[in-house]
């Protein structure tokens, strides 16, 4: 990768660390000129005195801490709390770009829900060979128990968080659909609250589209999925408990929606009806926004050793007495091998071309693709289909020969368990560095999609940042942070 | 309110009350040891152990002796250190504070930030003090830290938490524990000190002041009775005074009020037996006379109060926390 310094009028001392390379830069175009929509932000950053930027950074830190937007680090020093890493410079998305993203995501979630309905019912798409049966049946997330089961409005995935990347040419592509229990939405909303206080006038001048209605939209989505005959449904958020790393988000969402946050042990199932145990007696529960994985949700139906779920919940669900969002078995549609078929799935159900493209993906069950991958391991990224959070990966260009040999062995012994993709050079956005200067860091974008009686996508999402220079890993467990995403009205 | 939340609130409050009570008990007895007294150190500390629960709980028994006769006297320093810091002993102060914090952490969202900060601050302060080597100076810092910390927590609870159901549950925990601790303490004194004797003895007098001060009652007692300490007056005050917050009567009154408020909040149909038992205890204390109690069997009277406290605890669980599905649906 060649790097070059910026040219011309943009040589500002704040940008001493800024350089250009092959990746798409959100702020500068190929010639090193500022993109039009970034000009006001750039002007603000370069005219504010550095002490003022630091002061605002400190006050933003303090608000994160005061609002308890922290995660707890366990170990010897019990109860030490750290704030979630974030960056003060917003990522800007033009209205035009966003409209395309929104259409693309709506198309994708609609097709994936139709796919799930089909796979768990008539299986036409399998019969016609558009998606091979082996891919579906060999997926660990395929739930036989869901066959023939009716779900309200045929909505399987009510809440999704889709990871988008921006390639060298500026095109947004889908890296991953998270259709099980996507997290991070609380950081999107709290980032926004703090940014409004940190750069208020800039925020106003940009005419940023609002996202603050997300909790109401989530509540409305959940309500629209209530079982029939329950006009005033009781909605709860089901959390694995205080030791879960996303516990802050669970409590936050429950509070913002004004619903009860329950754990598995709060639920009682009697005659296939779900109740929560309150001091005023048992209260019937109609819709559960569950943040517990399929495997752990009902020890009678799935993993018997789970203590996070509630015994009998699946039977109550099967009886149609309670709605779970998301439904069981949605993981079959965000399987990394099935991902390769999503464009075909969109064409099959909607007779449309995908608006947002996939990243090129090699399926290792195919002998030809497998041998190609094995010969080019040093240029590719290999991922285990069942893993997430950046684990179980081989990043070809940064790997050793021994690691590549190890992965070759693994691929040969279980080809269904791996996919390969080209090493992506995804876009970078300006970030405030430790020393107060501004430098480029790689970013992705996770918009949150709600699907109930209609599709709602709040404009923006969580922009995740690889805070270490040159790093391509944005996961918060591995040194990633986040920044606010401003979708402009124009 | 979720039953699990009520459960955690209840225990947070009980553990804090117990920690404060134990801290004061140790503090006062450490002070009394400074005065020359006929009462041997061993007997005094056995009394303290009896007042915080079983001696077994502190492991103060010879393991080889199946009858559990107290044989090994660990020495005052080791015993006090264990009572304060040993987390493997559930009666120790540190164990109480840790348990209170763990309960509160599970319901971090149901209590106010100020409450959490006080409790968390107390936890960190104790963690710091207990890692240092055992010394008198450490204890002199530790015991007031506990008492102040619990008082602060109770203060911010009253001023920052909305006085709804959760607040009432905290009160139930606090006053039930207080009634329990006070009655246990009176029971121990009734058997060990008052039964022995003549009130002219200076050392007996010291013991009585110790009892009153353990209940923060010395000044309040004098205001009502002057400094004329008699068995009858002390027992009458600590058991039956309607206005003093560390009397059994006051604690039971407050407990009854809180239970009544919770019943109104939840509109439960199953609270009848709980309110009957709590109401009976309140009335028993409200209409009792200390002369009558002494004329009969004071120890039995105190034991009966303890039994009723235990009954109230069980009924709280049966009505609000661990009820069976069948009873709940039977309405």
Interface residues (C-beta under 8 A of the other chain):
Chain A: X68 X78 X79 X241 X242 X251 X254 X255 X260 X261 X262 X263 X265 X266 X268 X270 X275 X276 X277 X278 X279 X280 X281 X282
Chain B: X1 X2 X3 X4 X6 X105 X106 X108 X109 X113 X120 X123 X124 X127 X165 X169 X262 X265 X266 X267 X268 X269 X270 X320 X321 X323 X325 X328 X329 X331
